[in-house]
């Protein structure tokens, strides 16, 4: 209860010279001003106290204003300080504005925090959509659990598909898991991936910070196993299950019938799927070994590079004479390794080669500095422009190769890129030391009483007999997927010369006729790509096709696109054997797929959906623009941590793990960001300017689609003379939609195998 005192007269004595804000409740008795008040003492005393406090605060504010005024006067007296203060204010205001805009844009374009949240959201969304339609989510099968198989599993889960996976082995990793057992194909024991680790990772999961910059095969297997555990993929994989046959179902033409066999029990199964992703990879087929005269009759040990383990495993000692045929990725590594042990090492190379020497640490600045802004332009140059630039860079080292019989018949961009010196001596050193002897051809295997078993090698000085102990064929692989019914597609070219495969976008089988009821089989990563990124992008594309988010054109349009792409490649690469292996080597290929998926991070998309990622994309996109995280910034499959992944990748490259040793995760002292930024800006401006010149004044195609370059590639190569038209001489430019005679025989054999399998299944039932 408040006490009410009415008509109370108080005599107040007010000293006007005294500051008002010094008056408090106790001073009321001293005031000398007469007031007649109807006074609620509690209320009015509180009011007087509040006024006093306000006046006191006002006095403090005035004191601060005075202090600020004196500071401004001092700053005006010093213009340098004033200028810097204004700049800091401008920067602060800009940062604040950017943060506000970032929050506003993020509110408009909400995306999951990371890949796990993305999968959970998409699974729930697709399930709800299917229930609303009274349907079930699309079922798909992934065959294989190598690099592409694990990536495909995650891509299917991201689109909410009901996915299963069959793996014939007992563990994941496929060809990349080293096997000590002789006769079992795998990578060789010493193999490292010769491109930086960050572009050999999935776009949804980077390597752990501090990991080695260049990945050994055992570390790669660990990374794949980590992905399986992290995303809980074990429950989708059936190990020890071999796929025997994939064909269109006779009972339900909208589905694929997949016959498989349990390798432990021998039990057979038949399942129906809406889509099939063949992820057995480029190395899933048997290695190609040319049939030289006498190869079977002579006792000389021969093996394909896919069976090579390490020198002593194959009886190679300091007294051995070894012949290596072919000088691709594997051939180059093997000849360098064997030459450090064997008494004589002979290398057979028909066409010579261009070679880039990259020693440990030297890749750091060029790799970090040639960001997306520069490489986006570089890969849109005509291939002969690219050759001019890169041939100038390697000219000095190339002189050594030319001197020792490896002078190439072709331009640098007409072959698959090769690198030496990353993890051991360069082939240049071995050639100069006489440890490697180059020949142009292997003519035949032979044996006589005088010389015993030997091989005949051809060269500029005629034939030479070499009493070889071991011959290793690094001659590539033949495309073969014997468990897929060839009749379901227009042309898989079984038994045909060459390794190129007529697939739409490089991975989709082209149907014989239009049929919207069924989605074609996908052959993931059967073209040469950056394996992780290429396989992941293809699987994401296929998953969107299965969900109906991407509409495929008619078979005729698909086939014409394949023809145009293949002709453009034929007019560039030196022979038919190179075509399959080159389709996806440029960043243009991934941009083409990303554009259809809807995840291509264009300038406008980033500006309107993710403005803070603009810098990271253009200048944080290290590794020559091959950044798997860039396709996770916008559109389907995007999530928030992708931007952080790009920035971390950039910091580790520039701040560095790379110079101290590529096999270790050690840091190098000091930061390199300033010179790297300068290098990036300079190269980006130069490259973009050159691209503008080529497009406006030379009329060159600057599209990221390979098919758009067909006419200019044909015009250039035909102008070089007959001797340069290597692949065009094969007479297959028309690429008729028909199987070869050998292909027809293969189809017949496959059909017989299928009938046999069905009979076995029926009998077991």
C-alpha positions in Angstrom: 0.0 0.0 0.0 1.2 3.5 -0.9 0.7 6.2 1.7 -1.4 9.2 0.4 -0.6 12.6 1.9 -2.8 15.4 0.6 -2.3 19.1 0.7 1.2 18.9 2.1 3.2 22.1 2.0 7.0 21.7 1.6 9.4 24.6 1.7 12.1 24.0 -0.9 15.3 25.9 -1.0 16.8 26.0 -4.5 20.4 27.0 -5.0 20.4 27.9 -8.7 24.2 28.1 -8.9 24.4 24.5 -7.9 24.2 21.8 -10.8 20.8 20.3 -11.1 22.1 16.8 -11.5 23.7 17.1 -7.9 20.2 17.2 -6.4 19.1 14.0 -4.8 16.3 12.9 -2.4 18.2 14.0 0.6 18.6 17.5 -0.7 14.9 18.2 -0.8 14.9 19.5 2.8 17.4 22.2 1.7 15.4 23.7 -1.2 14.1 27.2 -0.6 11.2 27.3 -3.2 7.6 27.2 -1.9 5.4 24.7 -3.8 1.9 23.7 -3.1 1.7 20.1 -4.1 -0.9 17.3 -4.0 2.0 14.9 -3.4 2.2 11.2 -3.8 5.5 11.0 -2.1 6.7 7.6 -3.5 5.8 8.6 -7.1 7.1 12.1 -7.1 10.3 11.3 -5.3 11.1 8.6 -7.9 10.4 11.1 -10.6 12.7 13.6 -9.1 15.4 11.0 -8.8 15.0 9.9 -12.4 15.3 13.5 -13.6 18.4 13.8 -11.6 20.0 10.7 -13.1 19.1 11.8 -16.6 20.7 15.1 -16.0 23.8 13.4 -14.8 23.9 11.2 -17.9 23.5 14.2 -20.0 26.5 15.8 -18.4 28.6 12.7 -19.1 27.5 12.7 -22.8 28.4 16.4 -23.1 31.8 15.6 -21.7 32.3 12.8 -24.3 31.2 15.1 -27.1 33.8 17.6 -26.0 36.4 14.9 -26.0 35.4 13.7 -29.5 35.5 17.4 -30.7 39.0 17.8 -29.4 40.0 14.4 -31.1 38.6 15.6 -34.4 40.5 18.9 -34.1 43.7 16.9 -33.6 43.0 14.6 -36.6 42.3 17.6 -38.8 45.6 19.0 -37.8 47.1 15.6 -39.0 45.6 14.8 -42.5 47.4 11.4 -42.7 45.6 10.1 -39.7 42.4 11.6 -41.0 42.7 9.8 -44.3 43.4 6.4 -42.7 40.5 6.9 -40.3 38.2 7.5 -43.3 39.6 4.4 -45.0 39.1 2.2 -42.0 35.5 3.6 -41.7 34.9 2.7 -45.3 36.3 -0.8 -44.9 34.2 -1.3 -41.8 31.1 -0.1 -43.5 31.8 -2.3 -46.5 32.3 -5.4 -44.4 29.2 -4.7 -42.5 27.2 -4.2 -45.7 28.6 -7.4 -47.1 27.6 -9.3 -44.0 24.1 -7.9 -44.1 23.8 -8.9 -47.8 25.2 -12.3 -47.1 22.6 -13.0 -44.5 19.9 -11.7 -46.7 21.0 -13.9 -49.7 21.5 -16.9 -47.4 17.9 -16.4 -46.2 16.6 -16.5 -49.7 18.7 -19.5 -50.8 18.8 -21.8 -47.9 21.0 -24.8 -48.3 22.1 -27.7 -46.0 25.1 -27.2 -43.8 27.0 -30.2 -45.1 26.7 -33.4 -47.2 25.1 -35.5 -44.5 22.4 -33.0 -44.0 21.9 -32.8 -47.7 21.4 -36.6 -48.0 18.9 -36.6 -45.0 16.9 -33.7 -46.5 16.8 -35.2 -50.0 15.8 -38.7 -48.7 12.9 -37.1 -46.8 11.9 -34.9 -49.8 11.9 -37.7 -52.4 10.1 -40.1 -50.0 7.4 -37.5 -49.5 7.1 -36.9 -53.3 6.8 -40.7 -53.9 4.2 -41.2 -51.2 2.2 -38.3 -52.6 2.2 -40.0 -56.0 1.6 -43.5 -54.6 4.9 -44.7 -55.9 8.3 -45.8 -54.5 11.6 -44.0 -55.0 13.5 -45.1 -58.1 15.8 -48.1 -57.6 19.3 -48.1 -59.1 22.3 -50.4 -59.0 25.9 -49.4 -58.7 28.4 -52.1 -59.9 31.8 -51.8 -58.3 33.2 -50.0 -55.2 36.3 -48.3 -56.6 36.7 -44.5 -56.7 33.7 -44.1 -59.1 31.5 -46.7 -57.3 31.7 -45.0 -53.9 31.2 -41.6 -55.5 28.2 -43.0 -57.4 26.7 -44.4 -54.2 26.8 -41.0 -52.6 25.4 -39.2 -55.7 22.4 -41.6 -55.7 21.7 -41.1 -52.0 21.9 -37.3 -52.5 19.0 -37.6 -55.0 17.0 -39.7 -52.7 17.2 -42.9 -54.8 16.8 -46.4 -53.5 20.4 -47.6 -54.2 22.1 -51.0 -54.0 25.7 -51.9 -54.8 27.3 -55.2 -55.9 31.1 -55.7 -55.4 32.7 -59.0 -56.4 35.7 -58.5 -54.0 35.6 -58.6 -50.2 36.7 -55.0 -49.8 36.3 -51.6 -51.4 38.8 -49.7 -53.5 38.9 -51.9 -56.6 42.0 -51.6 -58.8 43.6 -49.1 -56.4 44.0 -51.6 -53.6 47.4 -53.1 -54.0 47.5 -56.8 -54.2 50.7 -58.8 -53.5 49.3 -61.8 -55.3 50.9 -62.4 -58.7 48.4 -62.6 -61.5 45.9 -60.3 -59.7 45.6 -56.9 -61.4 46.1 -53.9 -59.2 48.2 -50.8 -58.9 52.0 -51.4 -58.4 53.4 -51.0 -55.0 55.2 -47.7 -55.4 52.5 -45.8 -57.2 51.5 -42.3 -56.2 48.9 -40.2 -57.8 50.8 -37.5 -59.7 48.2 -34.8 -59.2 47.6 -32.9 -55.9 45.4 -34.6 -53.3 42.7 -32.0 -53.3 41.7 -32.6 -56.9 41.8 -36.3 -56.1 39.0 -36.1 -53.6 35.2 -36.0 -53.6 33.5 -32.7 -53.7 31.6 -33.5 -50.5 34.6 -34.7 -48.4 38.1 -33.3 -48.5 41.2 -35.0 -47.0 42.0 -34.3 -43.4 44.1 -31.1 -42.9 47.9 -31.8 -43.0 47.5 -34.9 -45.2 50.3 -35.6 -47.7 50.0 -33.4 -50.8 50.4 -36.3 -53.2 48.7 -39.5 -52.3 50.2 -43.0 -52.1 47.9 -45.8 -53.2 47.6 -47.0 -49.5 46.5 -43.5 -48.4 44.0 -43.4 -51.2 42.5 -46.7 -50.0 42.3 -45.3 -46.5 40.5 -42.2 -47.8 37.9 -44.4 -49.7 37.4 -46.5 -46.5 36.9 -43.3 -44.5 34.2 -42.2 -47.0 32.4 -45.6 -46.6 32.4 -45.3 -42.8 31.6 -41.6 -42.6 28.5 -41.9 -44.9 27.4 -45.3 -43.7 27.7 -46.9 -47.1 28.3 -50.5 -45.9 24.6 -51.2 -45.6 24.1 -50.6 -49.3 27.0 -52.8 -50.5 26.8 -56.6 -51.1 30.3 -58.0 -51.2 31.2 -61.1 -53.0 28.5 -60.6 -55.6 29.4 -60.8 -59.3 27.2 -59.3 -61.9 26.7 -61.8 -64.7 24.2 -60.1 -67.1 22.4 -56.8 -67.5 19.6 -56.6 -70.0 16.2 -55.0 -70.5 13.6 -57.0 -68.5 11.2 -59.0 -70.7 8.5 -58.8 -68.0 8.8 -55.1 -67.3 10.3 -53.2 -70.3 10.7 -50.1 -68.1 13.3 -51.8 -65.9 16.7 -53.5 -66.2 17.0 -57.1 -65.3 20.3 -57.8 -63.5 21.5 -61.3 -63.0 24.2 -61.9 -60.3 25.9 -64.7 -58.5 27.2 -65.0 -55.0 30.8 -66.1 -55.3 30.9 -67.9 -52.0 27.7 -70.0 -52.3 27.2 -70.0 -56.1 23.6 -68.9 -55.6 22.1 -66.9 -58.4 19.8 -63.9 -58.2 17.8 -61.7 -60.6 16.7 -58.2 -59.6 15.0 -55.4 -61.3 16.3 -51.8 -61.3 15.2 -48.5 -62.9 18.8 -47.5 -63.5 22.3 -49.2 -63.7 25.7 -47.4 -63.1 28.6 -49.5 -64.3 31.5 -48.4 -62.1 34.1 -50.9 -63.1 36.3 -48.1 -64.5 38.8 -47.8 -67.3 40.9 -50.6 -65.7 38.1 -53.0 -65.1 38.7 -54.9 -68.4 41.8 -57.0 -69.1 45.0 -55.3 -70.1 45.7 -55.1 -73.8 48.7 -57.1 -74.9 49.6 -57.0 -78.7 50.1 -60.4 -80.3 53.7 -60.2 -81.5 55.1 -63.1 -83.6 56.7 -65.7 -81.4 55.3 -64.3 -78.1 53.7 -67.6 -77.2 56.5 -69.9 -78.3 59.4 -68.3 -76.5 60.0 -68.8 -72.8 60.6 -65.1 -72.1 58.4 -63.9 -69.2 55.8 -61.4 -70.3 53.3 -59.4 -68.2 50.9 -56.5 -68.6 51.6 -53.4 -66.4 48.4 -54.1 -64.5 50.1 -57.2 -63.1 53.4 -55.5 -62.3 54.1 -55.2 -58.5 57.8 -54.2 -58.0 61.1 -55.4 -59.6 62.1 -58.2 -57.3 58.6 -59.7 -57.4 59.1 -60.5 -61.1 62.7 -61.7 -60.7 64.3 -58.5 -61.9 67.8 -58.2 -60.5 71.0 -56.3 -61.2 71.7 -58.9 -63.9 68.4 -58.7 -65.7 67.6 -57.3 -69.1 64.1 -55.8 -69.2 62.0 -54.5 -72.1 59.1 -52.1 -71.5 56.7 -51.6 -74.4 54.8 -48.3 -74.2 55.3 -45.1 -72.3 52.1 -43.9 -70.9 51.5 -43.2 -67.2 52.3 -46.7 -66.1 55.1 -47.2 -68.6 56.9 -44.1 -67.6 56.8 -45.0 -63.9 57.8 -48.6 -64.4 60.7 -47.9 -66.8 62.1 -45.4 -64.3 61.8 -47.8 -61.4 63.1 -50.9 -63.2 66.1 -49.0 -64.6 67.4 -48.3 -61.1 67.7 -52.1 -60.6 68.2 -53.9 -63.9 71.4 -54.3 -65.8 69.8 -53.1 -69.1 66.4 -51.4 -69.5 65.0 -51.0 -73.0 62.1 -48.8 -73.7 60.0 -49.2 -76.9 58.1 -46.0 -78.0 56.7 -45.6 -81.5 55.7 -41.9 -81.3 57.9 -40.3 -78.8 56.5 -38.1 -76.1 56.3 -34.7 -74.5 57.1 -34.7 -70.8 56.8 -32.2 -68.0 59.4 -32.4 -65.2 57.9 -31.5 -61.9 60.2 -31.9 -58.9 58.9 -32.0 -55.3 57.7 -28.5 -54.3 57.9 -27.0 -57.8 54.3 -27.5 -58.4 53.3 -25.3 -55.5 53.2 -21.8 -57.1 52.0 -22.8 -60.5 49.4 -25.0 -59.1 48.1 -22.5 -56.6 48.6 -19.5 -58.8 46.8 -20.8 -62.0 43.4 -20.5 -60.5 40.0 -20.8 -62.1 40.1 -17.3 -63.7 43.1 -18.2 -65.7 42.4 -21.8 -66.4 38.8 -21.2 -67.4 40.3 -19.2 -70.3 43.2 -21.5 -71.0 41.1 -24.6 -71.6 38.9 -22.7 -74.0 41.9 -21.9 -76.2 42.3 -23.9 -79.4 44.4 -26.9 -78.7 47.3 -25.6 -80.8 47.5 -22.4 -78.8 47.7 -24.6 -75.6 50.5 -26.6 -77.3 52.4 -23.4 -78.2 52.3 -22.2 -74.6 53.2 -25.5 -72.9 55.9 -26.6 -75.5 57.7 -23.4 -74.7 57.7 -24.2 -71.0 59.1 -27.7 -71.4 61.5 -26.9 -74.4 64.7 -27.2 -72.4 64.0 -30.6 -70.9 62.5 -31.8 -74.2 65.9 -31.5 -75.8 67.2 -34.4 -73.8 64.3 -36.6 -74.9 64.8 -35.7 -78.5 68.5 -36.5 -78.3 67.8 -40.0 -77.0 65.2 -41.1 -79.6 62.0 -39.9 -77.9 61.4 -36.9 -80.2 57.6 -36.8 -80.7 55.8 -36.8 -84.0 52.9 -34.8 -82.6 52.2 -31.6 -80.7 52.0 -31.6 -76.9 48.2 -31.3 -76.7 47.9 -34.3 -79.0 48.8 -36.8 -76.3 47.9 -37.5 -72.7 49.9 -35.3 -70.3 52.8 -37.1 -68.7 54.8 -36.0 -65.6 58.2 -37.2 -64.3 60.4 -36.5 -61.3 57.7 -36.2 -58.7 58.8 -39.2 -56.6 62.1 -40.3 -57.9 64.7 -39.7 -60.6 63.5 -38.3 -63.9 63.6 -40.3 -67.1 65.9 -37.6 -68.4 68.5 -38.5 -65.7 68.2 -42.2 -66.5 68.6 -41.5 -70.3 71.7 -39.4 -69.8 73.2 -42.0 -67.5 72.7 -44.7 -70.1 70.3 -46.7 -67.9 67.5 -46.5 -70.4 67.9 -47.3 -74.1 65.2 -46.3 -76.5 63.9 -48.3 -79.5 61.1 -47.5 -82.0 59.5 -50.9 -82.2 59.3 -54.5 -81.0 59.3 -56.7 -84.1 59.1 -60.2 -82.8 60.0 -62.8 -80.2 62.4 -65.5 -81.3 64.7 -68.3 -80.1 67.7 -70.1 -81.6 70.5 -72.3 -80.5 73.1 -69.6 -80.7 71.3 -66.8 -78.9 68.7 -68.6 -76.9 65.4 -66.7 -76.4 65.4 -63.0 -77.4 63.3 -60.2 -78.8 64.0 -58.2 -81.9 63.8 -54.4 -81.4 63.7 -51.9 -84.2 65.4 -48.5 -84.3 67.1 -46.0 -86.6 70.1 -48.2 -86.8 68.2 -51.3 -87.8 67.2 -54.3 -85.8 68.8 -55.4 -82.6 68.6 -58.7 -80.7 68.1 -58.4 -76.9 68.2 -61.5 -74.7 65.4 -60.2 -72.5 64.5 -61.8 -69.2 61.2 -59.9 -68.8 59.0 -58.0 -71.2 56.4 -55.6 -69.6 53.6 -54.3 -71.8 52.3 -50.9 -70.7 50.0 -50.9 -73.7 46.7 -49.8 -72.1 43.3 -51.5 -71.8 40.6 -52.6 -74.1 37.1 -51.4 -73.4 34.9 -54.4 -72.5 31.9 -54.8 -70.4 30.9 -58.3 -71.2 28.0 -58.5 -68.8 25.9 -55.8 -70.6 23.7 -56.9 -73.4 25.0 -55.1 -76.5 21.6 -55.3 -78.1 20.3 -52.7 -75.7 22.4 -49.9 -77.1 23.1 -48.5 -80.5 26.8 -49.4 -80.7 29.3 -50.4 -78.0 31.8 -51.6 -80.7 32.9 -54.8 -79.1 36.0 -56.2 -80.8 36.6 -52.9 -82.7 40.1 -51.4 -83.2 40.8 -48.5 -80.9 39.6 -47.7 -77.4 37.1 -44.9 -78.0 33.5 -45.6 -77.0 30.4 -43.9 -78.5 28.7 -42.7 -75.4 26.6 -39.6 -75.0 28.3 -37.1 -72.7 31.1 -39.6 -72.5 29.2 -42.0 -70.2 25.6 -42.7 -71.3 24.8 -45.6 -73.6 22.8 -44.4 -76.6 19.6 -46.4 -77.2 18.7 -47.7 -80.6 15.3 -45.9 -80.5 13.5 -43.4 -78.3 11.8 -44.9 -75.3 10.9 -42.7 -72.4 10.1 -45.7 -70.2 13.6 -46.6 -69.4 16.9 -44.8 -68.5 20.0 -46.0 -70.4 22.9 -47.7 -68.7 25.6 -45.4 -67.5 29.3 -46.4 -67.9 30.9 -44.2 -65.3 34.4 -42.9 -65.9 35.1 -44.9 -69.0 36.7 -41.8 -70.5 39.9 -40.2 -69.1 38.9 -37.6 -66.5 40.2 -36.4 -63.1 38.9 -39.7 -61.7 37.2 -38.4 -58.5 35.6 -35.3 -60.0 34.7 -36.9 -63.4 33.0 -40.0 -61.8 31.2 -37.9 -59.3 29.8 -35.4 -61.8 28.7 -38.2 -64.2 26.9 -40.0 -61.3 25.2 -36.8 -60.2 24.1 -36.2 -63.8 22.7 -39.8 -64.1 20.9 -39.5 -60.7 19.2 -36.4 -61.9 18.2 -38.2 -65.1 16.6 -41.0 -63.1 14.6 -38.5 -61.0 13.4 -36.8 -64.2 15.2 -33.5 -63.4 17.3 -33.8 -66.6 15.5 -34.7 -69.8 17.7 -36.5 -72.3 17.3 -35.6 -76.0 16.3 -38.1 -78.7 18.8 -40.9 -79.6 19.5 -39.1 -82.9 20.5 -35.9 -81.1 22.6 -37.9 -78.7 24.4 -39.8 -81.4 25.1 -36.6 -83.4 26.5 -34.9 -80.3 28.7 -38.0 -79.8 29.8 -37.9 -83.4 30.7 -34.2 -83.3 32.6 -34.7 -80.0 34.5 -37.7 -81.4 35.3 -35.9 -84.7 36.7 -32.9 -82.8 38.9 -35.3 -80.8 39.9 -37.2 -83.9 41.1 -34.0 -85.4 43.3 -33.4 -82.4 44.7 -36.5 -80.8 47.4 -38.4 -82.6 45.7 -41.8 -83.0 42.6 -43.7 -82.3 44.0 -45.3 -79.2 44.1 -41.8 -77.6 40.4 -40.9 -78.1 38.8 -42.7 -75.2 41.4 -41.4 -72.8 41.1 -37.7 -73.6 37.4 -36.8 -73.4 37.3 -35.4 -70.0 40.8 -33.9 -69.4 39.8 -30.3 -69.7 37.7 -28.4 -67.2 35.3 -27.7 -70.0 33.9 -31.3 -69.7 32.9 -30.8 -66.1 31.4 -27.4 -66.8 29.3 -29.0 -69.5 27.9 -31.6 -67.1 27.5 -29.0 -64.3 25.6 -26.7 -66.6 23.0 -29.5 -67.3 22.9 -30.4 -63.6 22.3 -26.8 -62.6 25.4 -26.5 -60.4 27.8 -24.6 -62.6 29.0 -21.6 -60.5 28.7 -18.8 -63.0 29.6 -15.3 -62.0 25.9 -14.3 -62.0 24.8 -17.3 -60.0 27.4 -16.7 -57.4 26.7 -13.0 -57.2 23.0 -13.6 -56.7 23.1 -16.8 -54.6 26.5 -16.9 -52.9 28.4 -13.6 -53.3 31.0 -14.4 -50.7 32.1 -17.4 -52.8 33.1 -15.3 -55.8 36.6 -14.7 -54.5 37.0 -18.3 -53.4 35.9 -19.6 -56.8 38.0 -17.3 -59.0 41.1 -17.1 -56.7 40.7 -20.0 -54.3 40.1 -22.5 -57.0 43.6 -23.9 -57.0 44.9 -26.9 -58.8 44.6 -25.6 -62.3 40.8 -25.0 -61.9 40.2 -28.7 -61.2 38.5 -28.0 -57.9 35.9 -30.6 -56.9 34.3 -28.3 -54.3 33.4 -25.6 -56.8 30.4 -27.6 -58.1 29.0 -27.7 -54.5 28.6 -23.9 -54.2 25.2 -23.4 -55.9 22.3 -25.4 -57.4 21.5 -29.0 -56.7 23.9 -30.8 -54.3 25.2 -27.6 -52.8 25.9 -27.1 -49.1 27.4 -24.4 -46.9 30.8 -26.0 -46.0 31.8 -26.2 -49.6 33.0 -22.6 -49.5 35.1 -23.4 -46.4 36.6 -26.4 -48.1 37.7 -24.3 -51.1 39.3 -21.7 -48.8 41.0 -24.4 -46.7 42.4 -26.0 -49.8 43.7 -22.6 -50.9 45.3 -21.8 -47.6 47.1 -25.2 -47.3 48.4 -24.9 -50.9 49.7 -21.3 -50.4 50.7 -21.4 -46.8 51.8 -24.7 -47.4 52.2 -28.4 -47.1 53.8 -28.8 -50.5 57.4 -27.7 -50.4 58.7 -29.7 -47.4 58.0 -32.9 -49.3 55.0 -34.1 -51.3 54.9 -37.4 -49.5 54.6 -35.8 -46.1 52.2 -33.3 -44.6 54.9 -31.0 -43.3 54.5 -27.2 -43.4 56.9 -25.0 -45.1 57.9 -21.7 -43.3 56.3 -18.4 -44.3 53.3 -17.4 -46.3 53.1 -17.1 -50.1 49.7 -15.4 -50.4 50.9 -12.1 -51.7 52.9 -13.3 -54.6 50.3 -16.0 -55.4 47.6 -13.3 -55.6 49.7 -11.2 -57.9 50.4 -14.2 -60.1 46.8 -15.2 -60.2 45.6 -11.7 -61.1 48.3 -11.3 -63.8 47.7 -14.7 -65.4 43.9 -14.3 -65.2 44.0 -11.0 -67.0 46.4 -12.3 -69.6 44.5 -15.5 -70.3 41.1 -13.8 -70.4 42.4 -11.1 -72.7 43.8 -13.8 -75.1 40.5 -15.6 -75.0 38.7 -12.4 -75.9 41.1 -11.8 -78.8 40.7 -15.4 -80.1 36.9 -15.2 -79.9 36.4 -11.8 -81.4 39.2 -11.4 -83.9 40.0 -15.0 -84.8 36.5 -16.4 -84.7 37.5 -19.4 -82.6 34.9 -21.4 -80.6 35.2 -20.5 -76.9 32.4 -22.8 -75.7 33.0 -25.4 -73.0 31.4 -28.0 -75.3 33.9 -30.2 -77.2 31.5 -30.8 -80.0 31.4 -27.0 -80.8 35.1 -27.2 -81.7 34.7 -29.8 -84.5 34.9 -27.5 -87.5 37.9 -25.5 -86.3 39.8 -28.6 -85.3 39.1 -30.2 -88.7 40.1 -27.1 -90.6 43.4 -26.8 -88.6 44.5 -30.5 -88.8 43.7 -30.8 -92.5 45.8 -27.7 -93.2 48.8 -29.4 -91.7 49.2 -32.0 -94.4 48.6 -35.7 -94.8 51.4 -36.7 -92.4 49.7 -35.0 -89.5 46.2 -36.5 -90.0 46.9 -39.6 -87.9 43.5 -40.6 -86.4 41.5 -39.3 -89.4 43.0 -42.1 -91.5 41.1 -44.8 -89.7 38.2 -44.2 -92.1 35.6 -44.3 -89.3 34.5 -40.7 -89.3 31.0 -41.6 -90.5 30.7 -43.9 -87.5 27.7 -45.8 -88.8 25.2 -47.0 -86.2 26.1 -50.7 -86.6 28.2 -53.3 -84.9 31.3 -54.6 -86.6 31.6 -58.3 -87.7 33.6 -59.0 -84.5 31.0 -57.2 -82.6 28.2 -59.3 -84.1 30.1 -62.4 -83.0 30.5 -61.0 -79.5 26.8 -60.3 -79.3 26.0 -63.9 -80.3 28.4 -65.2 -77.7 26.9 -63.0 -75.0 23.4 -64.1 -75.9 24.4 -67.7 -75.6 26.0 -67.0 -72.2 22.8 -65.3 -71.1 20.6 -68.3 -72.2 22.9 -70.6 -70.2 22.6 -68.4 -67.1 18.8 -68.4 -67.4 18.8 -72.2 -67.7 21.0 -72.5 -64.6 18.7 -70.1 -62.7 15.5 -72.0 -63.7 17.1 -75.3 -62.8 18.1 -74.0 -59.4 14.6 -72.6 -58.8 
